[in-house]
Amino acid sequence: MTRRRAHLQGDRNRVINRMGRLLETANLKLGSVISNIVGQSGKAILQAIARGEKDAKALAQLTTGRLQCSQQDLEGALEGRYDQHLQWSVRELLEDLDALDRRVAAVELRIGQLTKDQREVIARLCTLPGVDVTTAHTILAEIGTDMSQFPDARHLASWAGLCPGNSESAGKRFSGRTRKGNRYLRRILVQNAWAVAHMDNCALTALFYRVAAHQGMKTGRGGGGAPDFDAGLLHHP
């Protein structure tokens, strides 16, 4: 079920990306001024576009809460080419997104029912920096509760594919890339590690920036990207 949730979240992200590309084709730069175009403010604007609203000033008034951009910048980002095709396409994508949200909610409800007997373990996992219930469910599903199968934390990190590589020859290190390992566990822990990197007053955050200072920061979706820190949650006492 946790893997099913990961697949549904991937489908959801693809719909959001399609929405962003669709807006770009109409010269709408909503993604440049709002970090989450399907958040509360972004969705209100998209729903209005789907209903046929074309006035940038009226659309900009639909935001809720405080935004990092100014009202003038938001209005400028909403000056574009509105037509019936855009209206229809936005409505279709919003319906796809709502359907996926309902399916994700149903899966999460099922996961909660299946893990009722593991509430204490999940609560303890959530005491780790950055670990939420979703991460805890995935860790529990992929690793289980029997830790005797792993001699120590380093063996677990290696099995998960989060242990830095050690390609050396003649005393020279050529690569520190990690192997693939368990892709579901690896993905959720890497996401967790990046979340920890933005926390305040956390020892693992300090570790991240110490490593990044001499290995460099991840600059895109590809590549290894701060491999030594990815295993931080498993290596750290």
VEXSE-191873 format. One line per 2 residues: number of its first residue (from 1); for each residue x, y, z of N, C-alpha, C. Coordinates in Angstrom, 3 decimals, m for minus. Layout:
<pts>
NUM	X:Y:Z:X:Y:Z:X:Y:Z | ...
</pts>
This chain:
<pts>
1	0.817:m1.208:0.000:0.000:0.000:0.000:0.858:1.268:0.000 | 1.976:1.238:0.705:2.848:2.426:0.698:3.456:2.621:m0.689
3	3.741:1.527:m1.385:4.257:1.644:m2.753:3.169:2.168:m3.689 | 1.956:1.734:m3.472:0.826:2.245:m4.252:0.669:3.751:m4.042
5	0.825:4.182:m2.804:0.743:5.614:m2.518:1.852:6.369:m3.251 | 3.062:5.808:m3.269:4.177:6.460:m3.965:3.870:6.603:m5.458
7	3.260:5.566:m6.053:2.912:5.635:m7.475:1.830:6.687:m7.728 | 0.845:6.743:m6.847:m0.212:7.747:m6.999:0.342:9.155:m6.834
9	1.275:9.331:m5.898:1.902:10.643:m5.723:2.692:11.024:m6.971 | 3.336:10.024:m7.599:4.034:10.296:m8.857:3.076:10.738:m9.946
11	1.919:10.071:m10.034:0.892:10.469:m11.011:0.417:11.890:m10.722 | 0.243:12.191:m9.451:m0.212:13.522:m9.050:0.805:14.584:m9.450
13	2.082:14.299:m9.234:3.128:15.253:m9.613:3.161:15.472:m11.119 | 2.909:14.410:m11.889:2.895:14.559:m13.347:1.739:15.453:m13.797
15	0.585:15.325:m13.149:m0.554:16.194:m13.487:m0.210:17.651:m13.179 | 0.430:17.888:m12.045:0.813:19.253:m11.667:1.813:19.818:m12.669
17	2.763:18.991:m13.110:3.739:19.441:m14.104:3.068:19.770:m15.433 | 2.074:18.953:m15.815:1.331:19.242:m17.044:0.583:20.568:m16.918
19	0.041:20.807:m15.734:m0.660:22.071:m15.494:0.298:23.245:m15.661 | 1.491:23.118:m15.115:2.481:24.186:m15.242:2.858:24.443:m16.690
21	3.055:23.364:m17.450:3.414:23.535:m18.876:2.258:24.135:m19.668 | 1.034:23.735:m19.320:m0.139:24.293:m20.001:m0.219:25.798:m19.781
23	m0.025:26.243:m18.554:m0.072:27.674:m18.267:1.019:28.422:m19.024 | 2.196:27.795:m19.139:3.302:28.439:m19.867:2.941:28.650:m21.333
25	2.233:27.688:m21.933:1.856:27.836:m23.348:0.913:29.013:m23.552 | 0.183:29.398:m22.495:m0.715:30.550:m22.569:m0.034:31.812:m22.042
27	1.288:31.733:m21.811:2.083:32.860:m21.313:1.674:33.278:m19.904 | 1.160:32.327:m19.139:0.813:32.573:m17.742:1.962:32.074:m16.869
29	2.542:32.960:m16.077:3.737:32.635:m15.290:3.397:32.432:m13.814 | 2.309:31.739:m13.549:1.864:31.555:m12.166:2.935:30.840:m11.336
31	3.591:29.855:m11.947:4.613:29.106:m11.229:5.835:29.922:m10.861 | 6.010:31.077:m11.474:7.153:31.938:m11.175:6.937:32.786:m9.927
33	5.690:32.967:m9.542:5.385:33.828:m8.387:4.758:33.063:m7.224 | 4.232:31.855:m7.487:3.654:31.015:m6.438:4.383:29.679:m6.459
35	4.958:29.304:m5.345:5.767:28.081:m5.308:4.933:26.828:m5.553 | 3.699:26.822:m5.082:2.816:25.664:m5.256:1.567:26.104:m5.999
37	1.513:25.803:m7.293:0.403:26.298:m8.106:m0.913:25.573:m7.801 | m0.842:24.474:m7.052:m2.084:23.788:m6.671:m2.319:23.893:m5.168
39	m1.651:24.844:m4.529:m1.947:25.139:m3.131:m3.270:25.875:m3.026 | m3.589:26.381:m1.874:m4.900:27.011:m1.666:m5.108:28.206:m2.586
41	m4.095:29.078:m2.678:m4.228:30.258:m3.539:m4.180:29.877:m5.009 | m3.210:29.037:m5.373:m3.071:28.631:m6.759:m4.294:27.910:m7.277
43	m4.851:27.033:m6.447:m6.016:26.272:m6.898:m7.230:27.165:m7.076 | m7.369:28.160:m6.213:m8.493:29.095:m6.358:m8.400:29.833:m7.695
45	m7.186:30.208:m8.071:m6.981:30.894:m9.351:m7.269:29.950:m10.513 | m6.780:28.716:m10.427:m6.997:27.743:m11.506:m8.480:27.417:m11.673
47	m9.184:27.304:m10.569:m10.620:27.018:m10.652:m11.371:28.174:m11.315 | m10.938:29.401:m11.033:m11.571:30.562:m11.664:m11.283:30.576:m13.167
49	m10.054:30.212:m13.550:m9.719:30.133:m14.978:m10.579:29.076:m15.649 | m10.773:27.936:m14.967:m11.605:26.860:m15.523:m13.049:27.315:m15.695
51	m13.500:28.259:m14.851:m14.871:28.778:m14.974:m14.992:29.842:m16.048 | m13.856:30.311:m16.574:m13.897:31.290:m17.649:m13.418:32.675:m17.279
53	m12.915:32.887:m16.061:m12.397:34.193:m15.656:m11.112:34.498:m16.428 | m10.994:35.720:m16.951:m9.832:36.094:m17.754:m9.132:37.351:m17.247
55	m9.743:38.051:m16.335:m9.186:39.315:m15.856:m8.092:39.042:m14.815 | m6.877:39.503:m15.114:m5.729:39.228:m14.243:m5.923:39.829:m12.855
57	m6.479:41.026:m12.782:m6.668:41.671:m11.484:m7.681:40.903:m10.637 | m8.747:40.440:m11.257:m9.766:39.675:m10.532:m9.199:38.341:m10.054
59	m8.373:37.707:m10.886:m7.763:36.437:m10.508:m6.789:36.623:m9.346 | m6.032:37.728:m9.385:m5.049:37.983:m8.328:m5.712:38.230:m6.982
61	m6.960:38.663:m6.985:m7.681:38.927:m5.738:m8.130:37.648:m5.037 | m7.983:36.497:m5.704:m8.478:35.241:m5.151:m7.496:34.588:m4.196
63	m6.316:35.137:m4.033:m5.313:34.534:m3.162:m5.724:34.636:m1.702 | m5.269:33.659:m0.919:m5.529:33.659:0.518:m4.206:33.640:1.262
65	m4.145:34.318:2.370:m2.901:34.362:3.134:m1.877:35.277:2.490 | m0.666:35.234:3.020:0.408:36.094:2.533:1.242:35.357:1.503
67	1.546:36.048:0.394:2.406:35.493:m0.639:3.729:36.233:m0.644 | 4.766:35.570:m1.117:6.080:36.202:m1.175:6.151:37.250:m2.281
69	5.305:37.093:m3.290:5.305:38.062:m4.394:4.337:39.201:m4.093 | 4.526:40.306:m4.780:3.620:41.442:m4.620:2.368:41.234:m5.469
71	1.330:41.989:m5.159:0.093:41.897:m5.934:0.340:42.294:m7.385 | 1.212:43.269:m7.589:1.520:43.713:m8.949:2.216:42.606:m9.740
73	3.156:41.894:m9.101:3.847:40.800:m9.782:2.887:39.670:m10.122 | 1.953:39.397:m9.199:0.984:38.338:m9.442:0.076:38.694:m10.613
75	m0.363:39.937:m10.644:m1.210:40.363:m11.764:m0.455:40.268:m13.090 | 0.820:40.643:m13.067:1.627:40.545:m14.283:1.793:39.113:m14.747
77	1.937:38.195:m13.779:2.104:36.781:m14.123:0.825:36.186:m14.701 | m0.324:36.829:m14.420:m1.607:36.313:m14.891:m2.087:37.005:m16.163
79	m1.240:37.836:m16.729:m1.550:38.446:m18.031:m1.118:37.467:m19.116 | m2.092:36.836:m19.764:m1.749:35.834:m20.769:m2.810:35.712:m21.839
81	m2.737:34.615:m22.569:m3.676:34.371:m23.662:m4.738:33.379:m23.190 | m5.902:33.875:m22.863:m6.993:33.034:m22.384:m7.910:32.664:m23.541
83	m8.238:31.402:m23.648:m9.201:30.963:m24.651:m9.969:29.753:m24.123 | m10.907:29.259:m24.913:m11.739:28.145:m24.474:m10.937:26.862:m24.291
85	m9.899:26.682:m25.117:m9.080:25.472:m24.982:m8.343:25.463:m23.638 | m7.797:26.613:m23.245:m7.124:26.701:m21.949:m8.114:26.409:m20.824
87	m9.293:27.017:m20.919:m10.324:26.816:m19.903:m10.678:25.333:m19.772 | m10.882:24.662:m20.908:m11.251:23.243:m20.905:m10.113:22.385:m20.349
89	m8.878:22.665:m20.765:m7.725:21.865:m20.349:m7.462:22.001:m18.850 | m7.575:23.227:m18.327:m7.374:23.445:m16.889:m8.434:22.687:m16.105
91	m9.676:22.722:m16.578:m10.759:22.014:m15.885:m10.498:20.499:m15.886 | m10.039:19.964:m17.001:m9.737:18.533:m17.085:m8.624:18.133:m16.122
93	m7.570:18.925:m16.072:m6.444:18.607:m15.202:m6.823:18.739:m13.727 | m7.656:19.715:m13.421:m8.124:19.854:m12.032:m8.966:18.651:m11.617
95	m9.787:18.136:m12.536:m10.578:16.945:m12.237:m9.675:15.739:m12.019 | m8.620:15.614:m12.858:m7.656:14.524:m12.662:m6.984:14.640:m11.298
97	m6.617:15.864:m10.929:m5.940:16.087:m9.650:m6.857:15.749:m8.478 | m8.102:16.160:m8.551:m9.059:15.860:m7.476:m9.272:14.348:m7.345
99	m9.344:13.646:m8.489:m9.527:12.197:m8.455:m8.326:11.513:m7.797 | m7.132:11.980:m8.121:m5.927:11.407:m7.521:m5.852:11.716:m6.029
101	m6.261:12.910:m5.650:m6.280:13.259:m4.226:m7.204:12.322:m3.446 | m8.345:11.986:m4.034:m9.278:11.076:m3.371:m8.683:9.674:m3.259
103	m7.957:9.247:m4.284:m7.355:7.909:m4.263:m6.216:7.857:m3.252 | m5.432:8.925:m3.184:m4.357:8.970:m2.187:m4.940:8.925:m0.783
105	m6.015:9.675:m0.553:m6.658:9.692:0.763:m7.185:8.310:1.127 | m7.742:7.593:0.152:m8.264:6.247:0.410:m7.138:5.281:0.768
107	m6.005:5.405:0.059:m4.858:4.541:0.348:m4.291:4.851:1.727 | m4.196:6.130:2.054:m3.670:6.505:3.369:m4.583:5.998:4.491
109	m5.886:6.026:4.264:m6.822:5.485:5.250:m6.586:3.991:5.436 | m6.369:3.279:4.326:m6.116:1.846:4.396:m4.795:1.554:5.118
111	m3.770:2.344:4.839:m2.486:2.162:5.515:m2.649:2.363:7.017 | m3.418:3.377:7.392:m3.673:3.627:8.805:m4.357:2.447:9.475
113	m5.293:1.806:8.765:m5.989:0.642:9.311:m5.034:m0.541:9.473 | m4.115:m0.709:8.518:m3.193:m1.847:8.541:m2.083:m1.683:9.578
115	m1.848:m0.451:10.021:m0.739:m0.210:10.953:m1.233:0.156:12.356 | m2.475:m0.151:12.649:m3.008:0.178:13.975:m2.201:m0.467:15.096
117	m1.701:m1.671:14.849:m0.949:m2.381:15.892:0.489:m1.888:16.022 | 0.905:m0.982:15.136:2.290:m0.508:15.148:2.376:0.977:15.520
119	1.383:1.473:16.199:1.341:2.905:16.517:2.527:3.329:17.379 | 2.932:2.484:18.310:4.052:2.845:19.180:5.351:2.959:18.377
121	5.572:2.015:17.456:6.775:2.057:16.604:6.755:3.300:15.723 | 5.591:3.593:15.143:5.464:4.768:14.276:5.719:6.044:15.060
123	5.211:6.116:16.273:5.425:7.299:17.117:6.902:7.494:17.413 | 7.634:6.384:17.665:9.062:6.493:17.956:9.843:6.914:16.718
125	9.446:6.395:15.549:10.103:6.801:14.307:9.913:8.298:14.044 | 8.736:8.800:14.411:8.435:10.213:14.178:9.216:11.151:15.091
127	9.943:10.591:16.068:10.801:11.436:16.902:12.115:11.756:16.195 | 12.424:11.056:15.086:13.621:11.373:14.303:13.410:12.702:13.579
129	14.460:13.496:13.415:14.326:14.791:12.734:13.737:14.640:11.334 | 12.650:15.353:11.073:12.068:15.379:9.737:11.172:14.218:9.383
131	11.127:13.172:10.209:10.310:12.000:9.888:8.854:12.262:10.267 | 7.958:12.133:9.291:6.531:12.280:9.562:5.870:10.907:9.458
133	4.558:10.869:9.566:3.844:9.593:9.561:4.015:8.871:8.228 | 3.985:9.621:7.118:4.159:9.002:5.800:5.507:8.316:5.687
135	6.567:8.999:6.126:7.899:8.413:6.104:7.967:7.199:7.016 | 7.380:7.309:8.204:7.392:6.199:9.162:6.691:4.973:8.594
137	5.558:5.173:7.918:4.845:4.053:7.315:5.713:3.353:6.268 | 6.406:4.144:5.456:7.245:3.564:4.403:8.419:2.802:5.002
139	9.069:3.367:6.007:10.189:2.689:6.676:9.713:1.365:7.262 | 8.574:1.397:7.922:8.027:0.191:8.549:7.681:m0.858:7.501
141	7.096:m0.433:6.375:6.685:m1.366:5.331:7.885:m2.008:4.639 | 8.944:m1.227:4.408:10.088:m1.732:3.645:11.097:m2.478:4.506
143	11.262:m2.088:5.752:12.266:m2.718:6.619:11.643:m3.751:7.543 | 10.417:m3.491:8.005:9.805:m4.370:8.990:10.232:m3.978:10.391
145	9.917:m4.806:11.339:10.236:m4.506:12.741:11.349:m5.392:13.294 | 11.806:m6.377:12.528:12.867:m7.280:12.977:14.223:m6.728:12.560
147	14.880:m6.020:13.473:16.175:m5.424:13.167:17.331:m6.406:13.292 | 17.053:m7.651:13.730:18.125:m8.637:13.896:18.732:m9.055:12.556
149	18.019:m8.782:11.455:18.540:m9.146:10.137:19.644:m8.204:9.665 | 19.843:m7.095:10.374:20.909:m6.152:10.054:21.877:m6.082:11.237
151	23.148:m6.456:11.033:24.120:m6.426:12.140:24.251:m5.055:12.791 | 24.199:m4.000:11.981:24.292:m2.656:12.531:23.668:m1.664:11.546
153	23.702:m0.377:11.912:23.057:0.659:11.091:23.715:0.780:9.720 | 25.028:0.550:9.633:25.723:0.680:8.354:25.264:m0.394:7.360
155	24.992:m1.602:7.861:24.482:m2.648:6.973:23.093:m2.275:6.447 | 22.274:m1.690:7.309:20.945:m1.241:6.886:21.058:m0.140:5.844
157	21.961:0.808:6.054:22.155:1.896:5.091:22.633:1.358:3.753 | 23.514:0.354:3.790:24.007:m0.253:2.555:22.886:m0.977:1.823
159	22.038:m1.731:2.572:20.926:m2.442:1.957:19.937:m1.473:1.306 | 19.746:m0.318:1.933:18.825:0.686:1.396:19.412:1.443:0.215
161	20.713:1.254:m0.056:21.354:1.963:m1.158:21.715:3.384:m0.803 | 21.968:3.636:0.475:22.281:4.986:0.939:23.689:5.093:1.503
163	24.470:4.042:1.342:25.834:4.055:1.862:26.756:4.570:0.759 | 27.553:5.615:0.994:28.432:6.159:m0.043:29.355:5.095:m0.617
165	29.543:5.135:m1.943:30.428:4.179:m2.599:31.880:4.442:m2.248 | 32.718:3.480:m2.597:34.137:3.594:m2.250:34.979:3.050:m3.395
167	34.904:3.715:m4.553:35.669:3.304:m5.725:37.047:3.945:m5.680 | 38.051:3.139:m5.362:39.412:3.654:m5.230:40.388:2.791:m6.024
169	41.471:3.423:m6.454:42.557:2.721:m7.122:43.833:3.504:m6.920 | 44.880:2.817:m6.476:46.180:3.449:m6.240:46.060:4.631:m5.279
171	45.158:4.472:m4.286:45.008:5.517:m3.282:44.168:6.692:m3.715 | 43.609:6.641:m4.937:42.770:7.734:m5.426:41.311:7.302:m5.419
173	40.446:8.164:m4.903:39.018:7.877:m4.872:38.364:8.446:m6.116 | 37.699:7.593:m6.880:37.114:8.020:m8.154:35.613:8.301:m8.053
175	34.925:7.595:m7.183:33.474:7.797:m7.122:32.949:7.487:m5.733 | 31.975:8.277:m5.312:31.293:8.018:m4.044:29.823:7.760:m4.272
177	29.457:7.443:m5.521:28.048:7.235:m5.854:27.485:6.036:m5.108 | 26.232:6.154:m4.698:25.560:5.067:m3.999:24.974:4.087:m5.006
179	24.782:2.837:m4.558:24.137:1.862:m5.431:22.621:2.024:m5.325 | 21.873:1.260:m6.127:20.430:1.483:m6.208:19.701:1.096:m4.921
181	19.916:m0.110:m4.413:19.265:m0.510:m3.172:17.752:m0.588:m3.306 | 17.052:m0.449:m2.189:15.596:m0.456:m2.160:15.101:0.929:m2.570
183	14.533:1.027:m3.766:14.236:2.349:m4.317:13.136:3.081:m3.557 | 12.201:2.354:m2.968:11.127:3.013:m2.228:11.645:3.596:m0.913
185	12.447:2.812:m0.214:13.028:3.298:1.039:14.030:4.409:0.763 | 14.837:4.203:m0.265:15.845:5.201:m0.625:15.182:6.536:m0.944
187	14.114:6.500:m1.747:13.452:7.741:m2.163:12.909:8.510:m0.966 | 12.217:7.800:m0.070:11.586:8.502:1.050:12.629:9.050:2.014
189	13.763:8.335:2.200:14.796:8.816:3.114:15.580:9.975:2.514 | 15.788:9.962:1.194:16.457:11.092:0.548:15.573:12.333:0.645
191	14.264:12.167:0.411:13.340:13.292:0.579:13.378:13.800:2.015 | 13.422:12.872:2.949:13.492:13.236:4.354:14.781:13.993:4.668
193	15.884:13.535:4.070:17.177:14.193:4.306:17.165:15.627:3.795 | 16.544:15.843:2.642:16.483:17.211:2.119:15.575:18.088:2.981
195	14.544:17.489:3.557:13.688:18.250:4.474:14.473:18.650:5.716 | 15.279:17.720:6.234:16.094:18.006:7.408:17.097:19.117:7.108
197	17.569:19.176:5.861:18.560:20.189:5.485:18.034:21.609:5.666 | 16.712:21.765:5.746:16.130:23.093:5.905:15.598:23.340:7.315
199	15.916:22.438:8.244:15.462:22.608:9.620:16.402:23.524:10.394 | 15.910:24.096:11.459:16.714:24.954:12.333:17.125:24.181:13.581
201	18.297:24.513:14.088:18.784:23.945:15.348:18.759:22.415:15.345 | 19.277:21.823:14.268:19.321:20.367:14.147:20.746:19.935:13.823
203	21.245:18.916:14.535:22.612:18.438:14.319:22.792:17.886:12.910 | 21.757:17.235:12.363:21.864:16.678:11.019:21.921:17.773:9.960
205	21.270:18.898:10.220:21.357:20.030:9.302:22.785:20.558:9.257 | 23.392:20.648:10.427:24.791:21.093:10.482:25.689:20.105:9.758
207	25.417:18.799:9.900:26.190:17.781:9.193:26.069:17.963:7.693 | 24.849:18.227:7.228:24.615:18.428:5.793:25.500:19.541:5.239
209	25.515:20.682:5.908:26.267:21.814:5.373:27.773:21.620:5.518 | 28.196:20.824:6.492:29.628:20.502:6.584:30.056:19.647:5.392
211	29.229:18.661:5.048:29.533:17.796:3.908:29.439:18.583:2.601 | 28.362:19.390:2.474:28.148:20.149:1.242:29.250:21.176:1.004
213	29.900:21.636:2.081:30.939:22.654:1.946:32.112:22.165:1.103 | 32.403:20.851:1.185:33.538:20.363:0.403:33.136:19.393:m0.705
215	31.861:18.945:m0.745:31.420:18.055:m1.816:30.479:18.744:m2.792 | 29.954:19.899:m2.426:29.044:20.617:m3.308:27.598:20.247:m3.067
217	26.699:21.150:m3.466:25.266:20.937:m3.295:24.693:20.289:m4.533 | 23.623:19.531:m4.358:22.891:18.977:m5.493:22.236:20.121:m6.243
219	22.405:20.146:m7.589:21.894:21.271:m8.369:20.701:20.916:m9.232 | 20.319:19.651:m9.299:19.188:19.267:m10.142:18.629:17.935:m9.706
221	17.722:17.389:m10.513:17.070:16.131:m10.163:17.978:14.947:m10.414 | 18.932:15.100:m11.308:19.813:13.986:m11.626:21.028:13.980:m10.731
223	21.867:12.941:m10.907:23.128:12.878:m10.179:22.973:12.344:m8.788 | 24.131:12.215:m8.112:24.140:11.616:m6.786:23.619:12.571:m5.742
225	24.177:13.782:m5.696:23.651:14.803:m4.804:23.870:14.537:m3.337 | 24.921:15.106:m2.766:25.194:14.991:m1.331:25.002:13.569:m0.815
227	25.738:12.573:m1.408:25.486:11.180:m1.064:25.765:10.848:0.391 | 26.771:11.476:1.010:27.113:11.129:2.382:26.002:11.510:3.348
229	25.224:12.555:3.018:24.166:12.984:3.936:22.911:12.152:3.774 | 22.696:11.557:2.571:21.488:10.777:2.346:21.337:9.681:3.390
231	22.449:9.154:3.875:22.384:8.079:4.856:22.449:8.600:6.275 | 22.354:9.914:6.453:22.542:10.514:7.761:21.606:9.979:8.820
233	20.334:9.784:8.469:19.368:9.313:9.465:19.693:7.905:9.934 | 20.355:7.120:9.061:20.646:5.747:9.431:22.005:5.639:10.137
235	22.938:6.527:9.807:24.259:6.484:10.420:24.305:7.198:11.750 | 23.501:8.253:11.874:23.596:9.106:13.051:23.081:8.361:14.279
237	23.786:8.441:15.414:23.346:7.732:16.621:21.949:8.170:17.051
</pts>
